[in-house]
Amino acid sequence: MTNAPGRSSAYLDHGATTPVMPEVVDEMLLYLREGFANPSGIYRQARDVRRAIDDARDILSGEFGCRAGEIVFTSGGTEADNLAILGVEQSDGGHVVVSAIEHHGVLRPAESIGARIAPVSRNGLVDLERLGDLVDHATELVSVMAVNNEVGTVQPIADVVELVRSHARDALIHCDAVQALAFCDVKSLTRGCDLVSYSAHKIGGPKGVGALVVNDRARQRIRPILRGGSQERDLRAGTENVAGIAGFAVAMRITAERRSETVERVRALRDRFVDALVHEIPGVHESVDRRLRHPGNAHLVFPGVTNEEFLLLLDRYGIAASAGSSCASGAIEPSHVLIAMGLTQEEARSCIRFTLGPSTSGEEIDYAIASVVAAHHQVVARDRG
């Protein structure tokens, strides 16, 4: 194995979580050490903390393309998704429609209320014709994610909005935009949606904080799923995570400022990584046309290799990647996303998700290329032996 100079590891799992930005840590420490008051209080320290939340709302609303008052802070993307799916009151005979490749934060609560599941194409894009067949006058809510967390496909949200409005004028539209924030202009991508979910830790912010945008149409029909106090305009009870919210805003501001440069640089690194592996390892190929995916996603098929075993071997080289699937009873199950796309279970078990982020360096990519090739050679040599 030829290592890149100075490298002994490469973190290529930014789709799972991202390193917290130093600026975010500095901002959060202010509220962990000094600004610790409960923002619901009426005294000066509490008012100062409340002001920090309001300032964060202003920053985030500018990037989300909504009003500050439409943002409901949550414990993360999963809670935001659950509030969107389970919080919308259902009328008798009403139903919900979601795509088959949603994150489990959407899919599982949707399945619990008997939602209709819209299929997707082989390229991981929602099938608009089939979606149209499922949406009718009784549809209460439609949920289609902005960017898939496994294969990275950017969904045609504008087309989804147009279709739903033409088939079910009163239906609410939810979009899980958690994976979109780092690389996409979500103001444009989610335009026309009534509910949009976000999470801080995908963009260099802290874990444990997210947001759900709730517009006026949705506000009339949504109810809290966590009950208690009247925080977050009566939609999310519980004392706000002030440090996390402040950190989220800083991460969002920096991400937006650097996005154009980040997209160009990360796309070049991703393409270099993928092209090298396709050239060096016979049979390796992309699961989806890269032109349909966000620039940080490299989802590859390694024929004849089991992803669980290969990931453990890559870990020995210091390479962090993922199978992009859930873990059940200690065994990695075939990804529901890949099965929905039409891959066989064997094909799905041979896929590896490498995800790059703003902090990914050229050195990491060079080391990762050498390591993945070396690890694959090990697997092949062992199987032949």
N, C-alpha and C positions, 0 to 999 in steps of 0.2 A: 504494500500500500504506500502511495506517495502522498504524504500529508502536505497541506498548504502551510507555508512558513508561519510559525507562531500560533497555529490553531490546533486545538485538541478537542473541540466540540463545535456544534452548530445547532442553534435553536431554530427549528423550522416547524413550530407548532403555534404560530401567532393566531391561527383560527380558533385555538382553544383558549388562550389568554395571551396578553402582551406584557412585557416588562413595564413596571410603573415608571413614568417619567420623573426625573429628579425634581422638576418644577412642581409636579403634582405632590410629591412627598413633602416638599417645603411648605406648600399651601396647607396641606392637611395637618401638619404639625402645629400650625397656629391654633387650630380648633381642638386638637387633642390635648395641647398643653395649657392654653390660656382661654380660648373661646369655647369653654365647655358647657356653658349655661344651656338650659332647656329653652329652645326657641319659642315655646308657648308662654313663657313668663312675661310679666309686664315691666320688670325692672330693666335698668340700662344694659346690663350685660346680656340679658336675654334679647333685648331689642337689637343689639349689635350682631348677635348671632342670626336673628331673623333676617337682618339686612343682608348677611352673607348668602342666605338661601335665595332671597329675592334677586340679588346680583347674579347668582348662578343661573337662575331662571331666565334672566334677561339675555345672558350670553348664549345659553342653549337654545332659546327660542329663535334667536337670529340665525343659528345654523340649521335648526329643524324646519324653519319656515312656518312657524306658528306663533300665536300670541303667548306671552309669558304665562298667563292665567290658564292656558290649556295644558300645561305640563303637570303631571302627577308623578312625584318621585316614589320609587319602589325599591325593593331590595335587589333588583336585577332584572334581566331580560325575561327570565322564566315567570316571575311574579307579574311583570307587565303583560306578558302573553296570557297568563291565567285570568287576569282582571279583564282583559279584552274579550276573551272567549266566554268565561263563566259569569262575568258581570253584566253582560247585556241581557236584559229580561226577554224571555221567550214567550210569545203568545201561543195559544192553543193552535196546534197544527203548523207552527213555525219551525224552521230548521236552519242549521248552519252548514256552510260549504267551505271546506279547506282543501288545499292541494295535498297530494300524497307525499310530498317531500318536505313538509314542514318540520321544523325543529320539534322535538318531543314536548317542549313547553307549550306548543300550540296543539300538536297532534293528539296527545293523551287527554287533555281536558275536552277537546272536541269529540274524541271517540266516546268519552264518558257521557255525552249528551246525545249520542246517536247521529253525529254529523255525517253529511254526505262527503265522499272523498273524490276529488277531481284528479284524474290521471295526468301523467306528464309524458313528454316525448323521450326518445332515446338520448337526446341531448340535455335532458334535465330541465326542460322548459314546460310550464303548465300548458296543457292542451286546451286552447281557448274554445275550440268547437265543443269539446266534451264538457268544459266548464259551463258553457252556455246551455247545454242540455240539463244541467243540474240546478241552475238558478231560475227561479220562477217567482210568482207574486207572493209566495209564502216564505221566501228566503229572508231571514232576519239579519244574517251576518255572513260575509265572505272574507276568508283570510288567505292571502297569498304573500309569501315572504319576498323581500326585495332581492336578497342575495342568498343562495343556498350555502349553508355552513359546511357542507362536505365537498361538493364538486365545484362550487364557486360560481354557478351560473347566475347571471343578472336577469331577473324576471321582467317581462314586459308589463310593468305595473300600469302604465298609461292605458294600454289596451284592456287590461283587466277592469280598470275603473270604467272605461267606456262601455264595455260589455255588461257589467253589472248594472250600471245606470239605465241601460236600454232594456234589460230584462226584469229588473226589480228596483224600481226607482227609490223605494224607501229602505232598501237594505243598507246596513252599515258595512263599510269596507275597512278591514284591519290589515296592516302590513307589519310583519316582523322585520325591522331594518337593522337588527343587531349587527349582522355581518357587513352591512353596507357602509357604516360610518367612516371607516378608515380610508376608503378609496373612492367613495361615491358622493356626489352632491345630492344629499337626501332631500333637499328642498324640491329639486326637480323630480327626482325618482319617485317620491311618495305623494306628489301633488294629486289632490282629489280624494285621498284616503281620510277616513274619519278617525281612525285609531292607529297609532304607530308606536311600536316598541323599540327601546334602545337600551344599551348596557355600556357602562363606563370601561370595564376591563378589556374590551376589545380595541381600545384606542389609547392605551397607556395610562388609563385611569385605574382606580381601585376596584377590587371585587366587592360585591355586596351592595352596589348602588346602580339603579337604572331609572328609566322613566317611561311613562306611557303618555303620549299626546292624545288628548280627548277633545275633539272639537265640539261646537255647540250642538250639532245634530246628535252626536253620540252622548253628550252630557245629559240629554233629556231621557235617555233610555238605559243608562248604565248605573249599576249599584255596587257598593263596595263588597269585596269578598273577605276582607279583614275588617272586623267591626270593633269599635272601641271609642277612641276619641274622634275629634272632628278635624284632624289634620288633613292637609292636602285637599281642601275644599270638600270634606266629608267623603272622599273617595278612597282614602288609604289611612286607616288608623295606625297610630304608633308614633313615638318621638322620631323626628327626622334624623337621618344620619348626616349631620352637618358637615363633618370633615370629608365624608365621601362625596357629598353633593358639591362642595367647593372644589374638590379634586377633579370631579367629573367635568366641571366647567373649564378648569385650566387645561385639562387634556383635550377637550373639544376645541378650545381656542387655538391651541398649538397645532392640533391636527389639521384644522381648517387652513391655518396660515401656511402650512408646509405641504398641503395635499398635492398640488400640481407637481412640485418637484419630486415628492414621494412616489406618486403614481408612475412617472417616467422612469425613475431610477429602479424601483422595485420590479416593474415590468421587464426591464432589461435584464435584471438579475434572474428573474423567474425563467425567462426565455433561454438564457445561457445555461441554467441548471437543467431544464427539460431537454434542450437540444443535445447537451452533452450526454445525458443518460440514454436518450433514444439512440444516439450514435454508438455508444460504448457497449450497451447491453442488448443483445438480440431479442427482439420480440416486445420490448418495453414500448408502451404507447400511452397517449393521453386518453382518458376516459371520455372527455368532452372537448370539442374544438375550443382552443384557448381564446379565440375571439369572442366567445360567449361568456367567458369567465372574468372575474375581477383580476387585476394584475398580480395579486399576491398568492393566487391559488395554483398549485401544481399537483393535480390529482392523476396518479399514474397507475397503470396496470402492469404488474410483473407476472407474466404467465408462468405457471408451474411453481409459484412461490406462495406460501401461506403467510398472510400479512402479520398475524400474531407472532409467529416465529421470527419473521424478518425484522419486525420492530424491536424485538428483544435483542437480536444481533446488532442492529443499528445502535441500540442504546449502549452497547459495549464500546462502540466507536465514538460515543458522545453525541450522537445524532438524535435530536428530539423530533419525532413526527407522530402521526397517528393513523389509525385505520378509519377514522371518521365514523365509527359505529359504536353502539352501546355495549356495555359489558353486563352480562347476565350470568349469574351462578359461576363466576370465575372464567367464563369462556366468551370470546368475542363472537357475537352473533353477526350474520350477514347484515349489512346496512339496509335499512328500510328504504333509504333513498335510492341505492343502486338497484335493489330489487324492483322498485317502482319504475325505474328507467328501463327495465327489461334485461338486466344482466342476470346470468345464472348465479346460483349460490357459489359455485366454484369460482366464477369470475369475480364476484363481489369480494370473496375472501382473498383475492390476490391484489387488491387495490390498496395503495398507500396515499395518504394525504400529506403533502408538504405545504406549509403555508408560511409565507414571508411577511415581514412587517417593516415599518419605517426604520427600525434599528438593525435590520439585516445588513450585513457587510459583504463585500466581495470576497474577503478572506473566508468567511463562513461558507459561502457558496462553493469556493474552490475546494475547501476541505470536505464539504458534504458530497460533492461529485466524486472525489477520490474514495471516500468512505463507502458510499452506496455501491459503487462499482466493485470495490474490494469485498464488501459483504456479500454481494450477489455471487461473485466468483467462489466464495466459500460455500455458499449453499449449493451451487452447481457441482463443485468438486466433491462435496460430501454425498450428494445424491448419486453421482456417478460411481463413487467408491463403494 
